[in-house]
Amino acid sequence: MAELGFAQRIEAATPAGRDRGIDALRAVAIGCIVLGHWLGTAWELNPYLVISSPLAYLPGLAPATWVFQLLSVFFLVGGYVAARKARPLTARLRRLLLPVVPLLLAWAVLAVLLVELNGQPLRTVRVVAMPALGPLWFLAVYTALTVATPLLVRARYGLVIAAVCAVAAADAGRFWLGGPQWLGWVNVVAAWAVPYQLGVIWGRGGLRGRGTALALLAGGFCAAVALVVWAGYPASMVGVTGAPLSNLSPPTLAATCFAVGQVGLALLLKDPLARLMRRPRLWAATTLVNLEAMWIFLWHQTALVLVVVVAFQQFGRPDSAGWILQRLALIPVFAGTLGLMTWCRHRFDGRTPRL
C-alpha cells in the first residue's frame, strides 16, 4: 500500500498536459543504455588488467547491440524537449553539468587511493577509469547541441541532410580514399546531430504521420543492414575491444542510418507508451528515472567499477555463457549500488530534482 500510495502521489502531481510518451522514451533509452554497458563492459588479466568485452569473444551477441544501443533516442528526446520548452539555457546547462563535478572529484580521490595507498600503476588506474569517465564524451556533444538549439530550430531538414552527407564524406575519405583516420572525428558531432535535429523538427510540429515514421524506420534500418552486409561495416552498433573498426567511436554512416531507423521506431512507439504510462506504478518508475536521467547516465559505470573491480574483482575472460549468466546475476547489485549512491547524493545536497 505504501508503494501504491507513492505512485498515486506522483500521478496526482503530474500536470494534465505532461507528455508521458516522451518521458517513457527517455526512460527506455537510458535503461537500455545502462543495461548494455553493465552487460558488455568487462576487464581481464592479459597479463595486466585490460578492458575487455564479451562481444570480442562471442560475436554472435552483436545483434543484441541493436537493442541496447539507444543513444540516438536520447538525442532525439533531447532535441524534442529543447525545441518545445522555454526553460532558460543556463538552467538546462546547470542540469546537464552539475553531476559532472562530483563524478570528477570522486574519481580524482579514487585514483589517488589506488596509486598511493594500493600501489596500483597508472596504467591500471586508466584502464579502470576509462569506462566510468567515457560518458563524458556524450555530455560534451549533447551540451554543444543544446547550446546550438536556437540555430537548429531555423535549420530544419537542411541540417539533417548536411549532417548525413558529412558523415558519408568522412567515412568515404578515411575508408576508401586513403584519407587520415582523424576525419572520423567529424562524425562525433555530425552523426549525433542527425537524431537531435530530427527531435527539434519533431518538437516544432514536423515528422507527423505514420507514413513518415515508417519511412524513417524502414529506410534507416535497411540502409544500416546494407552497409553491414555489403560495405564491410561492423555488425555491432557499439565498439568492440580489439576490433579494427567501431561503429561508435567515432560514429559511422552505419550508426547514423541506424539512428534514423530508431527515430522512426520512436515516433511509432510514443503514443502506445503514453497510454501505458497511465498505469500509476509504471508512470512513477518512469518519473523517477527521468528525474535522475543525467545522474544515472554519468554514474552507472562507476557503480559497475565499484562492484566488478573493487568488490568482486571479476577479471575472468568474458568468453562463455557462464560469464554472461554471472554478469546477469550481478545486475541487481549494480542497480543497488547506483541507488545507494543516488540516495547518498540527496542526503548530502538536500535538493529535490525537478522535471
N, C-alpha and C positions, 0 to 999 in steps of 0.2 A: 504493500500500500504506500509505503514511503516513496518508492521509486516512481509509482504511478502518479503520486501527488506532485513530485518534481516535474514529471513530463507534462502534467496538466498546467502547472505554473508557467512552464515555457510556452505552452500553447496559448495561454491567456495573454502572455506578454508580447506575442508576435503580432505586429501590425497587420491589418487586413490585406494590405497591398503587397506584402512581402513576397518576393519571387522565390518560392521554395524550390522550384526546379533548378535554378541557378545554384542555390546553396547545395542542393543534392549533387549536382555535377562536380562542384568543388570538393565536396566530401569524398565522393567516389574516386576522384583523381588523386587526392592526397593519400587516401587509404591504399590504393593500388601501388602508388609510387613507394610508399613506406614498406609495404609487404614485399615488393620486388627487391628493394635494397636489403631487407632483412634476410631474404632467401638467397640472394645472389652475391652478397659480399662475404668474402672468406679470407683467411690467412693460413699459410702453411710454411713449414720449415724446409728450406730448399737451398743450401743448408741453413741460410739465415732466414729470418722472418720476412716473407714477401706477401704481397697482395695476390689473392687468387680468386677463382670463380668456378662454380660448378659448370658453367657454360663452356669453360676451356676443356673440360673432360667429358662432358655429356652434351654434345652439340644437338642432340635430339630435343633438348629443352628450349631451343631457340624460339619455337612458336609461342611459348609462354610469355616471352618479352613483348609480343604483340598485344597481350592483355594487360600487363603490369606497367608498361611504359606509357603513362598518360600525361606527360609533361605538357603536351600540346593542349589538352583540355584545361589545364591550369592556366596557361597563357590565354586561351580563348575566353574563359570566365573573367580573367583579369581585365582584358580589353573591353568586354561587355560591361562590367561594373564601372570601370573608369569612364566609359563614354556616357553612362546614364546618371551617375551620382555626381552631385555638386560638391562633394567633400573637398576642402582645400588641399592643395598639393602638399603643404607642409604636414598636414595630418596623415595623409597617405604615406608619405616618406617616413614619418615617425613610426608608423605601424610596421612598415617593412624593415626598418633598420634597427629598431630598438633591440630585437632579440639577438642581433649580431654581437653587441657589446659583451654580455655575459658569456656568450659562446667563446669569443676570443680570449677573454680573461680566464675562463675555465681551462682552456687548452694551453694557455701560457703557463698556468700553475701546474697542470698535469705534465707538461713537457719537462719542467724543472724537476719535478719529483722523480720522473722516470730516469733522467740523466744524472742528477746529483745524488739522489738517495737510493735509487735502484740500480745505478750503474749501467743503464742501457745506452748503447751507442746512438748517435744522432740518426743514423740510418734507420734503426728500428723505430724511433720516435716518428720519423717522417712517414714510414710505412703504416704506422698505426693511425696517424693523424689525417692522412690524405683522404680516406673515405669520409671521415667525420666533417672535414672542412670543405669537401667537394661541393656541397650545396651552395656555397657562396658564389660560385660562378653563375648559378641560376639567378640569384638575387641581384647580381650586378646587371645582367641583361634585363631582367624584369623591371628593375628600378629605372634603367635608361628608357625603356619603352613607356613606363608610367609617366616619366617627366615629359616625354615627347607626345603624349596623348592629344593635347590641343592641336598639334600639327597633323597628327594621324587622322583626326576626325575630318579634316579637309581633304586628305589624300585619297580616301575611298579605295576603289578597286585598283586604281593605278599602282598603288604601293604593293599590293599583293602580287600583281604581275611582275613588277620590277624586282621584288624580292626573290620570287621563284627563278627569274632569269639570272639574277646574281648568283644564286646557289648553283644553278646549272652551269654557268660560265666558270665558276670557281672549281667545280668538280671536273669539268672538261679540261681546264688548264692543268690541274695537278695530276689527273689520272691518265689522260690520253695525249696531251700536247707537250708534255715534258716540262711543265712549269713548276715553280717551287711549291713545296708542301704547305708553306705558310698561307697560301691562297685560301686554304680551307677555313682559316680562322675568320674570314669574311662571313662565313656561314653562321658563326655563333650568334650574330645579330640578325642577319638576313633570314635565316631559317625560322627562328622563333618569332620574327616579326610577322610571318605569314599567319599563324593561328591568332596572334594577338590582334592584328589588324582585322581579321575576319570577325573577331569578337567585338571590336569597335564598330564595324559595319552593322553587325547584328544588334548591338545596343542602340544604334541610331535608326533602327527600323528596317534594315536590309536583311537579306538571306531569308525572306519569308517564303513559305510554301513548301509542301512536302517534296515537290519535284526538285527544288534547289538542294535540299538536304540529300536526296537520293543521288543526285548528280555528283555532289561533293564526295559522298560515301563511295560510290562505285568508281568514279574517276580517280580519286586519291588512292584507294586500296589496290585497284587494278594496276595503276602506274607503279606503285611500290612493289607489287609482286613481279611485274615485268622487269623492273630494274634488278631485282634479286635473281630472277631466273636467267635473264639474257644479258645483263650488263655486268655481272660479277659483284654486285653489292652484297654485303653480308646478310644472312637471313635474320640474325639477331638485331633487334632495334635498340640494344644497349651495347656498350663497349664490352669486349671480352678480353681478359688478360692474355697477353702474348699474341693476340691476333694482329696481322699486318694492317688491317683496315677496320675502323669503327664507324658505325652509323651515327654515333652520338658525340664523339669527341675528336674533331668537330662534327656538327651535323652534316649529313649528306643530302643529295637530292632524294634518295630513297626515304630518308627520315622526314623530309619536307612533304613528300607526297603522302606518306603515312599520316602525317599530321593533318593534312587536308581531309583524308578519309575519316579520321577521328572527329574532325569538326562536323562533318556530315552526320556521323553517328550521334554525336552530342545533340545536334539540332533535333534529331528524331526522338531522342530519349528524354528531352527536357520536360515535356508535358506529362508523359507517363510517370516520371519521377516525381513531378509536382503533386500528382494525385496520390502517390504512395506516401508523400510527406504529410498527408492529412492524418496519418496514424500518429498519435501523440508520442509514443515511445521512439519511433523512427525519427520523428522530427526533433525530439530532444537530443538524441545522439548526433544527428546531423548538425544541429546548432552548436553543440559543444565542440565538434571538430572544426567548424567554421570559425568559432571564436579563437581557437588556438592554431589555426592552419599554418601560419608562418613559423610559429614556435615549433610545431610538430615537424615541419619540413627541415628546419635547420638543426634540430636537436635529436632526431630519431637515430641518426648514425652514431652519435655519441653514446646513446643508450646501448646500441649494439656493441660498441667497443668496450664499454664497461662490463658487459656480460661475457662476451666471447673472449676478449683479450685479457681482461683483468681478473674476472671471477672464475671462468671455466677453462680458460686457456685452450680453446678448441682450435688446434692447429693441424688437424688431420687433413689429408688431401681430399678435396670435395669431388670424388670421382665415383660415387656409388649411390644407390637408392638408400642405403643405410645412413649416409651422411645427410641426405635430404630429409629423411624422417627425423633424424636427430635435430636438425635445424628447425623443422616444423614444431617439434616439441618445445623448443626454446622461445617461440614467438610470444606466448603468454608472459614469459619472463622479460622479454624486451619491452612489451607493452606495459607491464607493471613498473619497470624501471623508468620508462618515459613518463608514466603517470605520476610516479613519485617525484620525479624532477619537476614536473609541472606544478604539483602541489607545493613543493618547497619554494618554487618561484613566487607563487601567490602569497604564501605565508611571509615571504621576505618583503615584497613590494606593496602588498595590501591593496592592489588595484584590481578592479573587475573589468576584463576586456569587453569591448562593445563591438557589435557587428557594424 
